[in-house]
């Protein structure tokens, strides 16, 4: 995957001992990546060399040896929080909505229209036209409607804003 200094690699293992996860994180560290680990091993027992260790306390499993239950659920919640924060920090969200999506399927077409309507206050048809004019980009459509500008201008503003809709507006 050509991991390097611009990357972050997060290992996920309920007990912290899974050999290929430990090895992958160690290799990423050698390659200069930031490293993290999500495990339900108690923090005081965590000995791996990583930048960030997240160790949710879940207590014993209902069935000993069945880490998919409490440990797996806790890890999934932690990973959801990490990815949500990453989406916000990289400009994929505006307010409380995912906006970095392309209307490339019927499901996403409808979601895109609802998102543009919510953000801009426009009606369904206006949202549909704006998304098509924006090359099916929700971010571009939002900037076009909020700024009253062309697709070219909206794309320029988004580029200058590093992809952040709020800054482009």
C-alpha positions, 0 to 999 in steps of 0.5 A: 500500500506504499505506507509512509510519513503522510499515513496513519495505520491503526491496528485493531485486535481485541486482545492486542496479540494478533500477530499480523496486526502487531506486525503491520503496525510495527512495519508502518511505524518503521515506514514513518507512518503515525500509528494507533491501536484499538484494543480492549486490553487494559491500558496498564497492560498495553506495551506496544510502541504506538502513537495512540492506544485506545483501550475501551474498558468493557469487562469480561465477555458473556462467553469467555473467548467470544470477543465479537460481543463486547470487545468487538462492539466497543471497537466498532464504536471507537472506529466509527468515532475515528472515521467520523472525525476524519470525515469532518477534518478532511472536509467531507462533511458540512454541518452535520451532513456528509456532502462529499458524495457524487450522485452516481446511483438512484439512492445517492441521487435522492440523498444528494437532492435532500442534502442540497435542499437542507443546506441551501433551503431550495426546492427539490427541482432546484436541487436536482438542476444544481447537482446536474449543473455541478457534474453531480457533485453535492459540494459543488452544487451547494457552493453554486447555490449559496454563492450564486456562482458558476460551476467553474467558480464553485470548483475554484473556491472549493479547491482554494478552500482545500475541499471545505464547503464552509470555507468555499462559501 
